[in-house]
Amino acid sequence: MVAATGVLVAAIYYIMNIRNNQKNQQLTLEARQTQIFLQLLNYLKIEGKAWTQFMLTYEWTDFEDYMKKYGPVNNPDAWEEQFKHVMTFEGLGILVSKKMIDVSLVYEAYGDWVLRYWEKYYPIMIESRKTYGPEYLEWTEYLVNEFKQYRLVKYGSNPSNIHPELAT
């Protein structure tokens, strides 16, 4: 009887210990997600001006015009600024694809930025793939597709559902 009680107490202790470890792991994951989210927001704060400049002032008629105005040979500073955005979006796409960061977290911080950038840059990306290969910006494209899917699930197909208070 004493041996059975000892085994029972040990089993209960083991189960409680496992549950406690699971709670701690969940709290650690949530803390890490929060830290990542804050880092994403900090990047937006730092790079927001360059992104806004790209979106509002960069204009081109076709791929050749784009490369003349903003390519690495004629305008290395502009190219470098764009490269920062592209590499950030590529990195986020990889992290989302490997399930290392939740798409909802990235969407809430970057959704509009990435989708608008992609919309503007898409024709250049298509032409760039002829030069740099079919995988050029594949993770940004993956991220865009994940964002579109997430937005569809979250808000449905009616765009006014995103901000119903703004619907007319």
C-alpha positions as CSV (number, residue, x, y, z in Angstrom):
1,M,0.0,0.0,0.0
2,V,2.8,2.4,0.9
3,A,4.6,1.6,-2.4
4,A,1.4,2.2,-4.4
5,T,0.9,5.5,-2.6
6,G,4.5,6.5,-3.4
7,V,4.0,5.6,-7.1
8,L,0.7,7.6,-7.2
9,V,2.3,10.7,-5.6
10,A,5.3,10.4,-8.0
11,A,2.9,10.2,-11.0
12,I,0.9,13.2,-9.8
13,Y,4.1,15.2,-9.3
14,Y,5.3,14.2,-12.8
15,I,2.0,15.3,-14.4
16,M,2.0,18.6,-12.5
17,N,5.6,19.2,-13.5
18,I,4.8,18.5,-17.2
19,R,1.8,20.9,-17.1
20,N,3.9,23.6,-15.5
21,N,6.6,23.2,-18.2
22,Q,4.0,23.5,-20.9
23,K,2.7,26.7,-19.4
24,N,6.2,28.1,-19.1
25,Q,6.9,27.2,-22.8
26,Q,3.7,28.9,-23.8
27,L,4.6,32.0,-21.9
28,T,8.1,32.0,-23.4
29,L,6.6,31.7,-26.9
30,E,4.2,34.6,-26.2
31,A,7.0,36.7,-24.9
32,R,9.1,35.9,-27.9
33,Q,6.2,36.7,-30.3
34,T,5.8,40.1,-28.5
35,Q,9.5,40.8,-28.8
36,I,9.4,40.0,-32.5
37,F,6.4,42.2,-33.1
38,L,8.0,45.1,-31.3
39,Q,11.2,44.6,-33.4
40,L,9.0,44.7,-36.6
41,L,7.4,47.9,-35.5
42,N,10.8,49.4,-34.7
43,Y,12.0,48.6,-38.2
44,L,8.9,50.4,-39.6
45,K,9.7,53.4,-37.5
46,I,13.3,53.5,-38.8
47,E,12.6,52.7,-42.4
48,G,9.2,54.3,-42.9
49,K,10.6,57.4,-44.6
50,A,12.5,55.4,-47.2
51,W,9.5,53.3,-47.9
52,T,7.3,56.3,-48.2
53,Q,9.8,57.9,-50.5
54,F,9.8,54.8,-52.7
55,M,6.0,54.6,-52.8
56,L,5.3,58.3,-53.4
57,T,8.2,59.6,-55.5
58,Y,9.6,56.7,-57.5
59,E,8.0,56.6,-60.9
60,W,9.0,54.7,-64.0
61,T,7.4,53.8,-67.3
62,D,9.0,50.3,-67.8
63,F,11.8,48.1,-66.6
64,E,14.5,50.0,-68.6
65,D,13.4,53.3,-67.2
66,Y,13.3,51.9,-63.7
67,M,16.9,50.6,-64.0
68,K,18.1,53.9,-65.4
69,K,16.5,55.8,-62.5
70,Y,16.9,53.5,-59.6
71,G,19.2,50.6,-60.6
72,P,22.5,49.8,-58.9
73,V,24.7,51.4,-61.6
74,N,23.0,54.8,-62.0
75,N,21.6,55.2,-58.5
76,P,23.3,52.9,-55.9
77,D,21.7,54.8,-53.0
78,A,18.2,54.2,-54.2
79,W,19.1,50.6,-55.0
80,E,20.4,50.0,-51.5
81,E,17.3,51.5,-49.9
82,Q,15.1,49.2,-52.0
83,F,17.3,46.3,-51.2
84,K,16.7,46.8,-47.5
85,H,12.9,46.5,-48.0
86,V,13.2,43.5,-50.3
87,M,15.5,41.6,-47.9
88,T,13.2,42.4,-45.0
89,F,10.2,41.1,-46.9
90,E,12.1,38.1,-48.1
91,G,13.2,37.3,-44.6
92,L,9.7,37.7,-43.2
93,G,8.4,35.4,-46.0
94,I,10.9,32.7,-45.0
95,L,10.0,33.0,-41.4
96,V,6.3,32.7,-42.1
97,S,6.8,29.7,-44.5
98,K,8.9,27.9,-41.8
99,K,6.2,28.7,-39.2
100,M,8.8,30.5,-37.1
101,I,6.5,33.5,-36.9
102,D,2.8,33.7,-37.2
103,V,1.4,35.3,-40.4
104,S,-1.2,37.2,-38.4
105,L,1.6,38.9,-36.4
106,V,3.5,40.0,-39.5
107,Y,0.3,41.0,-41.3
108,E,-0.8,43.3,-38.5
109,A,2.5,45.1,-38.6
110,Y,3.4,45.0,-42.3
111,G,0.3,44.0,-44.3
112,D,-0.4,47.3,-46.0
113,W,3.3,48.0,-46.6
114,V,4.0,44.7,-48.2
115,L,0.9,44.5,-50.3
116,R,1.3,48.1,-51.6
117,Y,5.0,47.6,-52.3
118,W,4.2,44.4,-54.2
119,E,1.5,46.0,-56.2
120,K,3.8,48.8,-57.3
121,Y,6.9,46.7,-57.8
122,Y,5.3,43.6,-59.4
123,P,6.0,44.5,-63.1
124,I,9.7,45.2,-62.2
125,M,9.9,41.8,-60.3
126,I,8.5,40.0,-63.3
127,E,11.2,41.5,-65.6
128,S,13.9,41.0,-62.9
129,R,13.2,37.3,-62.8
130,K,14.3,37.1,-66.5
131,T,17.7,38.4,-65.3
132,Y,18.1,37.1,-61.7
133,G,16.2,33.8,-62.1
134,P,12.7,32.6,-61.3
135,E,13.3,32.5,-57.6
136,Y,13.9,36.3,-57.4
137,L,11.6,37.6,-54.6
138,E,9.9,34.2,-54.2
139,W,9.6,34.7,-50.5
140,T,8.1,38.1,-50.8
141,E,5.6,36.7,-53.3
142,Y,4.9,33.9,-50.8
143,L,4.4,36.5,-48.0
144,V,2.0,38.5,-50.2
145,N,0.0,35.4,-51.0
146,E,-0.2,34.5,-47.3
147,F,-1.3,38.0,-46.5
148,K,-4.1,37.8,-49.1
149,Q,-5.2,34.5,-47.7
150,Y,-5.1,35.8,-44.1
151,R,-7.0,38.9,-45.1
152,L,-9.6,36.9,-46.9
153,V,-10.1,34.6,-43.9
154,K,-10.1,37.5,-41.4
155,Y,-12.3,40.0,-43.3
156,G,-14.0,38.0,-46.0
157,S,-14.2,39.1,-49.6
158,N,-15.8,42.4,-48.9
159,P,-13.1,45.1,-48.5
160,S,-15.4,47.3,-46.4
161,N,-15.2,44.6,-43.7
162,I,-11.6,45.6,-43.0
163,H,-12.7,48.9,-41.5
164,P,-16.5,48.9,-41.4
165,E,-16.6,52.3,-39.7
166,L,-15.2,53.7,-42.9
167,A,-17.8,52.1,-45.2
168,T,-20.0,54.6,-47.0
